[in-house]
């Protein structure tokens, strides 16, 4: 991208139930803020980790975008969808 860029900070605070206290979780951030295409950025979250942040460059031309999250329990036996958020629409 040319020129100045706006950046969106997405701060994540994972609150686990006892069921998932010892599990690795894959946190997916689903967004169209960085370009017109919907992309998925993923981060594996260790059992002892509860907070992290993402910095997303956002397109200046659009003036709006969305983010939503998906959490998947990662295990050797199976991966299991644990949570899915509604989209959060951002106007800038």
N, C-alpha and C positions, 0 to 999 in steps of 0.2 A: 504494500500500500504506500502511496505517496502522501507527503504532507504530514500534518499532525494526526495523532490517533487518540481516540478516547479509550479508556480502559475500564472495564467493569470488574470489580472485586467481588467474588462469590466466596463467602465465609461459611464453612460447614462445621456443624457441631453434631456429632453422632451420639445419640442416646440409645443405649442397648438395653434390651430386656435381658433377664437372666438366661433365657434360652440361647441367646447369641453372644454371651459375655466372652466366651473363649474362641469364637470363630473369626476368621478373616472375612471381611466384607469387601465386595467390589462396589465402589460408588461410581455411578455413571452420571455425567452431566450432559444433558441433551440440549442443544442450543442452535440458534441460527444467528447469533450476535456477531460472529466473526466474518461471515459472508452469507450469501443468500441460501446456501445449502445447509441443511440440518446436519450437524456433526455430533459425534459422541466422544467425549473425553472421559477416560477411565482412570481410577486410582484405587489401588488395593490398600485397604485400611487394616492394620494389624490390631489384634485384640486390645492392646494397651493404648492405642491411639484413639483420640476422641475429637480432635479439632485439626482442621487444615483449611487452606485458602487456595483459590484459583484466581489468576488474573487473565481476563479475556480481552483481547483487543476487539473493539466494536467498530462497525462501519459507520462513518459519519453521515453518509448519504441517506441511509434508511430512516433514522430517527426513532426506530422501534425494533424490538426483537423479543425473544422469549428464552427462558431457561426452565428446565424441569429436571428432576432427579429420579434415579432408579437405584435401588440397593439390592444386591444379589449376595446371598450367603455362598461363599466359595468353600468347597470341601472336595476331598478325594472321591467320595461316593457320588455326589451330584451337586450341581449348582441350583440354588432355589431362590426364586424371586421373593424378596422380603418386603419391599416397600416401593411405591411409585407415587410421585407427587403430581399435583395438578400443575399446569404451566403457570409461570409467573411472567407476566407481560411487562416489559420495560419500555418507557417512552423517555427519550433524551433529546 
